[in-house]
Amino acid sequence: YAPNKRTIIRAETMLNQIMVMADLLVGNNENAEIHLKQAVELEDQLPLPQGPPDIPLPSYEQYAYWLLDNQRYEEAIAVFDQGLERTPLRTKALQGKMIAYQALGDMDKVNEIQNLWDVFLQSKLLVVN
């Protein structure tokens, strides 16, 4: 087995995600954000996943949820949107956007996302993960 560029990038992406967890365990939010951004940049170099994902939690979502945890709601929405451009209709990203908009008090946006979600659930185009 000889790793190719794609497998190396996948491994580096997951390594950065693991480093985020290690950073968070010791309370180093600054390094956690650096590793989150690196994971996003690396994952962006990969083709879209076909079938089960190689990277269980997309880096965009990991970063956006970290932003939510740090009450950086507008930034979280922007990162969720970037991830949704890459992989549309991911339920975790839509849920995260709803949480962010709710924290900002924008119930119109929360309802808009909920309505979109409902339409796709009824048509079975959205898979709840």
MOGI-V532441 format. One record per residue. N is the residue number from 1. SS is DSSP state (A for helix, B for strand, O for the rest). PHI is phi in radians with two decimals (none if undefined). D_LAST is the distance of its C-alpha to the last C-alpha in Angstrom with 1 decimal. Layout:
n=N ss=SS phi=PHI d_last=D_LAST
n=N ss=SS phi=PHI d_last=D_LAST
This chain:
n=1 ss=O phi=none d_last=32.3
n=2 ss=O phi=-2.14 d_last=32.8
n=3 ss=O phi=-1.13 d_last=29.9
n=4 ss=O phi=-1.84 d_last=29.7
n=5 ss=A phi=-1.02 d_last=28.9
n=6 ss=A phi=-1.10 d_last=25.2
n=7 ss=A phi=-1.19 d_last=24.7
n=8 ss=A phi=-1.18 d_last=26.6
n=9 ss=A phi=-1.12 d_last=24.6
n=10 ss=A phi=-1.03 d_last=21.3
n=11 ss=A phi=-1.11 d_last=23.1
n=12 ss=A phi=-1.14 d_last=24.5
n=13 ss=A phi=-1.08 d_last=21.2
n=14 ss=A phi=-1.14 d_last=19.7
n=15 ss=A phi=-1.09 d_last=23.1
n=16 ss=A phi=-1.10 d_last=23.0
n=17 ss=A phi=-1.11 d_last=19.6
n=18 ss=A phi=-1.16 d_last=21.3
n=19 ss=A phi=-1.10 d_last=24.4
n=20 ss=A phi=-1.03 d_last=22.5
n=21 ss=A phi=-1.07 d_last=21.7
n=22 ss=A phi=-1.11 d_last=25.3
n=23 ss=A phi=-1.06 d_last=26.6
n=24 ss=A phi=-1.17 d_last=24.7
n=25 ss=A phi=-1.08 d_last=26.1
n=26 ss=O phi=-1.77 d_last=29.6
n=27 ss=O phi=1.32 d_last=29.0
n=28 ss=O phi=-1.75 d_last=29.5
n=29 ss=A phi=-1.13 d_last=27.4
n=30 ss=A phi=-1.10 d_last=29.6
n=31 ss=A phi=-1.18 d_last=28.8
n=32 ss=A phi=-1.03 d_last=25.1
n=33 ss=A phi=-1.16 d_last=25.1
n=34 ss=A phi=-1.04 d_last=27.2
n=35 ss=A phi=-1.20 d_last=24.8
n=36 ss=A phi=-1.11 d_last=21.8
n=37 ss=A phi=-1.11 d_last=23.8
n=38 ss=A phi=-1.13 d_last=24.9
n=39 ss=A phi=-1.09 d_last=21.4
n=40 ss=A phi=-1.09 d_last=20.5
n=41 ss=A phi=-1.06 d_last=23.9
n=42 ss=A phi=-1.18 d_last=23.4
n=43 ss=A phi=-1.10 d_last=20.0
n=44 ss=A phi=-1.08 d_last=21.5
n=45 ss=O phi=-1.39 d_last=24.0
n=46 ss=O phi=-1.55 d_last=21.6
n=47 ss=O phi=-1.19 d_last=20.9
n=48 ss=O phi=-1.06 d_last=17.5
n=49 ss=O phi=-1.18 d_last=15.3
n=50 ss=O phi=-2.05 d_last=15.8
n=51 ss=O phi=1.36 d_last=13.7
n=52 ss=O phi=-1.04 d_last=11.8
n=53 ss=O phi=-1.24 d_last=12.2
n=54 ss=O phi=-1.29 d_last=15.2
n=55 ss=O phi=-1.87 d_last=14.2
n=56 ss=O phi=-0.98 d_last=11.0
n=57 ss=O phi=-2.03 d_last=10.8
n=58 ss=O phi=-0.95 d_last=12.6
n=59 ss=A phi=-1.06 d_last=15.9
n=60 ss=A phi=-1.02 d_last=15.9
n=61 ss=A phi=-1.21 d_last=13.0
n=62 ss=A phi=-1.05 d_last=14.8
n=63 ss=A phi=-1.16 d_last=18.0
n=64 ss=A phi=-1.11 d_last=17.0
n=65 ss=A phi=-1.18 d_last=15.7
n=66 ss=A phi=-1.11 d_last=19.0
n=67 ss=A phi=-1.07 d_last=20.8
n=68 ss=A phi=-1.04 d_last=19.4
n=69 ss=A phi=-1.03 d_last=20.5
n=70 ss=O phi=-1.74 d_last=23.9
n=71 ss=O phi=0.99 d_last=24.2
n=72 ss=O phi=-1.86 d_last=24.4
n=73 ss=A phi=-1.16 d_last=22.5
n=74 ss=A phi=-1.11 d_last=24.1
n=75 ss=A phi=-1.14 d_last=23.4
n=76 ss=A phi=-1.06 d_last=19.7
n=77 ss=A phi=-1.05 d_last=19.5
n=78 ss=A phi=-1.10 d_last=21.3
n=79 ss=A phi=-1.23 d_last=19.1
n=80 ss=A phi=-1.03 d_last=15.9
n=81 ss=A phi=-1.08 d_last=17.9
n=82 ss=A phi=-1.08 d_last=19.0
n=83 ss=A phi=-1.14 d_last=15.5
n=84 ss=A phi=-1.22 d_last=14.6
n=85 ss=A phi=-1.17 d_last=17.9
n=86 ss=A phi=-1.34 d_last=16.9
n=87 ss=O phi=-2.32 d_last=13.4
n=88 ss=O phi=-1.08 d_last=13.4
n=89 ss=O phi=1.11 d_last=10.9
n=90 ss=O phi=-1.28 d_last=8.0
n=91 ss=A phi=-1.10 d_last=6.5
n=92 ss=A phi=-1.09 d_last=7.2
n=93 ss=A phi=-1.22 d_last=10.5
n=94 ss=A phi=-1.13 d_last=11.3
n=95 ss=A phi=-1.07 d_last=10.8
n=96 ss=A phi=-1.08 d_last=13.0
n=97 ss=A phi=-1.07 d_last=15.5
n=98 ss=A phi=-1.09 d_last=15.8
n=99 ss=A phi=-1.06 d_last=16.6
n=100 ss=A phi=-1.11 d_last=19.1
n=101 ss=A phi=-1.12 d_last=20.8
n=102 ss=A phi=-1.12 d_last=21.1
n=103 ss=A phi=-1.09 d_last=22.8
n=104 ss=A phi=-1.46 d_last=25.0
n=105 ss=O phi=1.39 d_last=25.9
n=106 ss=O phi=-1.67 d_last=24.9
n=107 ss=A phi=-1.22 d_last=23.7
n=108 ss=A phi=-1.08 d_last=24.5
n=109 ss=A phi=-1.18 d_last=21.7
n=110 ss=A phi=-1.03 d_last=19.3
n=111 ss=A phi=-1.14 d_last=20.3
n=112 ss=A phi=-1.07 d_last=20.2
n=113 ss=A phi=-1.17 d_last=16.5
n=114 ss=A phi=-1.07 d_last=15.8
n=115 ss=A phi=-1.11 d_last=18.0
n=116 ss=A phi=-1.05 d_last=16.3
n=117 ss=A phi=-1.02 d_last=12.9
n=118 ss=A phi=-1.05 d_last=14.8
n=119 ss=A phi=-1.06 d_last=16.6
n=120 ss=A phi=-1.27 d_last=13.7
n=121 ss=A phi=-1.12 d_last=12.0
n=122 ss=A phi=-1.15 d_last=15.5
n=123 ss=O phi=-1.54 d_last=16.1
n=124 ss=O phi=1.09 d_last=13.0
n=125 ss=O phi=-1.59 d_last=12.6
n=126 ss=O phi=-1.91 d_last=9.2
n=127 ss=O phi=-1.83 d_last=6.1
n=128 ss=O phi=-1.39 d_last=3.8
n=129 ss=O phi=-1.89 d_last=0.0
